[in-house]
Amino acid sequence: MRSDNFSKGVARAPHRSLLKALGFVNEEIGKPVIGIANSFNEIIPGHMHLLNLVQAVKDGIREAGGIPMEFNTIGICDGTAMNHIGMKYSLVTRQIVADSIEATAMATPFDGLVFIPNCDKIVPGMLMAAARLNLPSVFVSGGAMLAGKHQGKRIGLSDVFEAVGKVEAGLMTEEELAQLEDAACPTCGSCSGMYTANTMNCLTEALDMALPGNGTIPAVYSERLRLAKRAGLQVMEVLKADLRPRDVFTKGAFENAVAVDMVLGGSTNTALHLPAVAHEAGVPLSLDDFNRVAENTPQLAKLSPSGSYFIEDLYAAGGIPAVLHRLQEAGKLHEEAKSVTLVTQGELAKVAKVLDEDVVHPWSNPVYETGGIAVLKGNLAPDGSVVKAGAVDPEMLVHSGPARVFDSEEAACEAITGNQIKKGDVVVIRYAGPKGGPGMPEMLTPTSTITGMGFGKDVALITDGRFSGATRGASIGHISPEAAAGGPLALVQEGDVIDIDIPNRSLSVRLSEAEMAKRRAQLKPHDSGATGYLKKYATFVSSAAEGAIEKY
């Protein structure tokens, strides 16, 4: 075992002495040591309760004959990071999470690992670390927040963001907004809709790195504690079987995850995170793979923010096993994919059932004819751009309009709230990509404000930045190459006509090649003014089309 490096032999006497300083007794030394990467903190509602879960994991590990050793990772809340410089630091923490776990696990000879993430960048960061380390591992997330209730309607955080736009438009009073504010986030857990955190927790289960229920059991249910204890027990079985993440992370497993993403209409951020995890696992996964799967996998669920159902409803409908069952029904599942359950994905799907067809529709009645996420290309996005197609109003699936160009999210928001944006406009926010941001900030504030002001069926927004999982409407992000790298978005001028055709996967600007070449010759290099870690990140980060991975 790896842990022999600090437990066995005369030369390890100093190591054992340090273990005894931690409270180890002789009877424990020599047993398998399981590292627990815990992302507990007191700044994210999705993480505030993780101390209870980690104790359950420890109980399971000890019951199965192992010794748990807990360490922590950082984590930030995308919600509280918005509307200020903090959002530039969101995506970059994915790398910090992965790097810190790698360093800790290489310096400490764990035999296996249990990962306890929950929110947006922590989940993919931990998956990246698991792929790098390739030690027997199991994931167990913190679970989803329950939906709030307001005036007889269930609500989530996205409703509060959109309500801000309603107040700006005079459609809601500040008193009503305060009521929503109080009601939207009633429990601990990752925000209640199919936002990025819950999408990634569901896809961790679809990737076969977590036990059934990981993606959907609500945070406040005792079943979540039982799941955590089972994860502690199961990691010891995974260790005995010597099943490693790269045995699980096959091309088929990633395509299963993408297919689940399409069925659920998940966050567009998965187009950043899954390729990044695949890269660490040595598995090719591109935006073209997303489009290929999307073309053959209709969206069967319409969850908040694009629908009225929440993660708790998906849980009651059978959870991710039910979705896998749907894929199996249609022959769209790679059944041979290995799982930390130590049975195949096909075996898990076979025994699952869809318990509510209003939540997970049958194939004969999709909510959207193709997958919930679409990749658009054209002269404005040669390497691709991403839109949550299943959350776009039908009126905006095909749209042409004049560009309203802004070089920052702040300037765009000022124009939107200042009633400078008109029906038919295409709001362009550039220099917000991985390099240009730097950090590729998400644009929930402008998109939700547009929707809240009643422009959801009339105004599009395109950016080389990214979107929150809570975003809906004609919001197209991840435009690659980004403006800061000299991409075509940098050439767009006020009034240029932008053509959006989501069904045909096209995003273009009505400019000749000659005119674009003329403008490119006059283009000045972009200086983000980044300092500190952001400067380092901008130096090494790749395009969004490659998952915004760091290249050295």
Order of alpha helices (4+ residues) and beta strands (2+ residues): alpha-beta-alpha-beta-alpha-alpha-beta-alpha-beta-beta-beta-alpha-alpha-alpha-alpha-alpha-alpha-alpha-alpha-alpha-alpha-alpha-beta-beta-beta-alpha-beta-alpha-beta-beta-beta-beta-alpha-alpha
